[in-house]
């Protein structure tokens, strides 16, 4: 019943070909998998380049991820440094450059398990915040790793609120130096990556003090370790912050400074400078710098949220057609678990979400590219909207994807809980994306400020940015759907989402105004509305995502069945959102209880439809077995064999039993060998 | 501003007394913390005993959990075996017995980090399923650890569906032995605890075959390792299944059997026996055995779900009054993060839930004690109801608590993500409780069968068990609340929950009947209703939990402010459930949109009320610092000092940098030591 592995991406293990239960799922896809992959990549040429990069990386043993589930924190760190250093050689050897088309696929091919990401941030901060002279001095050294940099902003007691940073940099006119200090423990730098064990330098953010006057937070280049023997420099205390839920490969560090002196030239001075006599000079606009930070949030959506979700879906869907449990029909063999409605409901909406978020990510990238062009023309009008977009979508997408990856893990039962499934590491890693680069709740509230402002402006008849013009068009009305099929119309559900978003934003804006008018102070009133504001922002982002998915489907070519299957997924994503957030739509009767029953019926119908294409839909994500690194998710579906094979390599099996001689033997050996 | 540590439970580190921000939270609790602790313990005497057990365990260095966040899987396993072996001595030394009042507190005091739990299951299965002769032979040996047992039921390809097990046991009349075999890889035993590296014996479940006829799954005692040198017995392949998301301390194992012979006497034969001539005899009722499995699910609710949630709440609440971030009011210092409404909303409902689940757990324990008495009188009438209770509540409580613990982790931002916070290990461990002892979705559907059956019976006027008589009293009606204060009436919200549960159960029963009447086959119809059935069961369990909380509050003494604060928590738990599942209540207009706004207003008001007592409410859980093992959650709130102190002990700091000599030095050392 079993053939040889048929796919170039299979690990090629001698495990006996493709599992027939998985093979049968691939026999009659309703669409062309290859075409869908090309769509996701943005064209066949990109697919070709991506595959070539993956092939080059995966065929190089230095980049191997074998045994990673058995490694200690120290071993993972060492491997990440090894890969980072080797990558430079590899790029040179392959002719890949930072501006070449291959570059963006390298991080994906390495699954992000590589050191010196903060070194990159170090370099970028110098490029953006440094003077030409500073760039000329530092960038070439950093590029060749002749020094290793980190970016020390966050402190033990201070995260998001930058003004609260406590590290000080006092200018000493006599010596033309800044004297940096960590005045108390909460001011210790804490979390910067690459700083715990690798970095020789760091861009350190500190409160600038000139002759007793504080000028706010500024960046300084500080050497922390010797380039000669890597010992800590005088006045420096630094180390690793210890074990985390994931990111073992990164040496997140701490740093304390005690009267550390750096020359005046080490303050990054593109936007402000301290002159020899202590005069503080500010120049130019920092707005492009805000744009850089904002763009970073968008950049992580794909790598740290959407791709991990795609991987988790691939693993869980493939496993769910190999795993059989309980009988669905009396007398038959045990059923594939994906044939249970509950399992479909646990997984298929997340497959749809992975596509939805892929398309919204494309939309955001386009938007930011346009934004960048405007900003280069010194037009900063789009900045508030871009900031709102990046904050809201970073928060919404990472939050959804983190929950969804965990749902995939749970849906795989006991085997999902084994590290060998690959799901736990996806799960613990994506959780961090909800916290870093802006904690999600704080980001939601950033977007909320924008939305409330725009709503007020729109209500007063003022012009607002294009993404929120819908706020001006508040229509009461009811949903016109008459039967369950009406809910498969994108206009119907997109309008429902729009209505819900407008209602939540307008009602919270009204509450805010009522509170202020009743005498509550502005900041207290804001705080009292924040739970509802977060709800409103989520509804707004959900609406934009659904609308963008529907518009994307509209534009797709009808060939190869792509448009049809994407339409199903768009419907599923939209109806899943209504089904799961029913209260939002029922609240003012826009959707009635009877209509909600229609939504439910259409939603459950769709599960059965999409079920047939479940495996081709995740195959189209086109992950290699080495990328997935999952005993449950491999292309050939040889789940049990692989679990067994991999388990045998575990140190719990390859090392002596550490408890036997000391604890067990004294108890057991008094008896005969056989009872 | 800082005094000496004031509490006997503080770790007594020389970190500088209680953090003043935390100390101030304890100054004016609205209730007596000590009285609340006694209530949770079920009386002051229990509190005294529990504290004595905790003290005895924690003062013994063999049970130390220091450095656990730095340990490898092998080290954790070794520590767990060491503790299990030492525990026997300790119990003897302290005069603790298995039937004594101290016993139930030992596992809690060890935080469950101890080996040989499956050894206990091994013994219990012999006690329940074995003949008197078997009990006499095996139990004394096991009690003294002269052998170590495991319980081998689950297979690589088979979990919940026991009939699907593939391991075979063929009776050989000639030798009076059973011959056990693993016919294929999916039949390999997989997951049994204590089996990977410790066990010498296992109760193995296999399909009994006598002269070619299959008699179904039966338990056999099989020796797997030598008592003399711990080597694997002939025909046995066994080992550890490798790394997991947590439970590193347990050697979950695999087991393959190849013509392994055990004597006829090794089939556990209380309920059925194979006679020497191959005659199969069944005797007695196995119903008490079902009761045992059912009771196990209830037993885990407290230890594996509610207590972990209480710990997570304690850590997150204490940290949230120490951590300050951003200004709530202009000109003031940065605010405690618990003063932000969003942070209150993230945490306080979970504190309320911890109390709600503690009380429902008490209710279930009482119910099961009564059930046990009835069953001993050979009255099995309560069994279906008990099974439904244990399945539904195990699933509902573990699912809620797993999400809530994760919410606590996320609410602590970056520092919550450090293993040193204690939250990641709580989070990854509790996730497993959603899977083991019955995967939650399957359990929900078990309860669904019971509810649908009872609903049909009630509709037809037949008598039903007491917990579901409410299904017979379907009243259409509307919620009578007129303002937000009306929603602080337990009658009002309990009725809303009851209405919602009845509506969901009755509408799903109707859908099921409609499908069957329209010609869909019964099992297909059931499958098509399962997503909604799960919703219905959740609503049922939620209703019972709210009702029980309200009734508990009713009975509390009014002294010491206990009843008042518990009433607030009950209100919060109930309104949080309505706020978060608004669609369920709005669907048929039982609660109108305007009333939902009242719910929201009352819910948000309550957050501000309970905020004041947040720290005393978690202090009442009465965890020692050693139990919490959290740098963020200690009684003295010295968060930053402890993070720094603990991080320095990490192997990433105590061991040489593994990457420096090999990878970094060749790059860096070409330059001067100082740039």
Interface residues (C-beta under 8 A of the other chain):
Chain A: X69 X70 X72 X73 X74 X75 X77 X78 X81 X82 X85 X141 X144 X145 X146 X147 X148 X154 X156 X157 X158 X159 X160 X161 X164 X185 X186 X188 X190 X191 X196 X197 X198 X200 X201 X223 X226 X227 X228 X229 X230 X233 X239 X240 X241 X242 X243 X244 X245 X251 X254 X323 X324 X325 X326 X327 X328 X329 X330 X334 X339 X340 X341 X342 X343 X345 X346 X406 X409 X410 X413 X414 X416 X417 X418 X419 X420 X424 X427 X428 X431 X432 X434 X435 X436 X439 X440 X441 X442 X445 X521 X523 X524 X527 X528 X529 X530 X531 X532 X534 X581 X582 X583 X584 X585 X586 X587 X588 X589 X593 X596 X600 X604 X640 X641 X643 X644 X646 X647 X648 X649 X650 X651 X652 X653 X655 X657 X658 X659 X660 X662 X663 X664 X665 X667 X668 X669 X670 X671 X672 X673 X674 X675
Chain B: X69 X70 X72 X73 X74 X75 X77 X78 X81 X82 X85 X115 X141 X144 X145 X146 X147 X148 X154 X156 X157 X158 X159 X160 X161 X164 X185 X186 X188 X190 X191 X196 X197 X198 X200 X201 X223 X226 X227 X228 X229 X230 X233 X239 X240 X241 X242 X243 X244 X245 X251 X254 X323 X324 X325 X326 X327 X328 X329 X330 X334 X339 X340 X341 X342 X343 X345 X346 X406 X409 X410 X413 X414 X416 X417 X418 X419 X420 X424 X427 X428 X431 X432 X434 X435 X436 X439 X441 X442 X445 X521 X523 X524 X527 X528 X529 X530 X531 X532 X534 X581 X582 X583 X584 X585 X586 X587 X588 X589 X593 X596 X600 X604 X640 X641 X643 X644 X646 X647 X648 X649 X650 X651 X652 X653 X655 X657 X658 X659 X660 X662 X663 X664 X665 X667 X668 X669 X670 X671 X672 X673 X674 X675
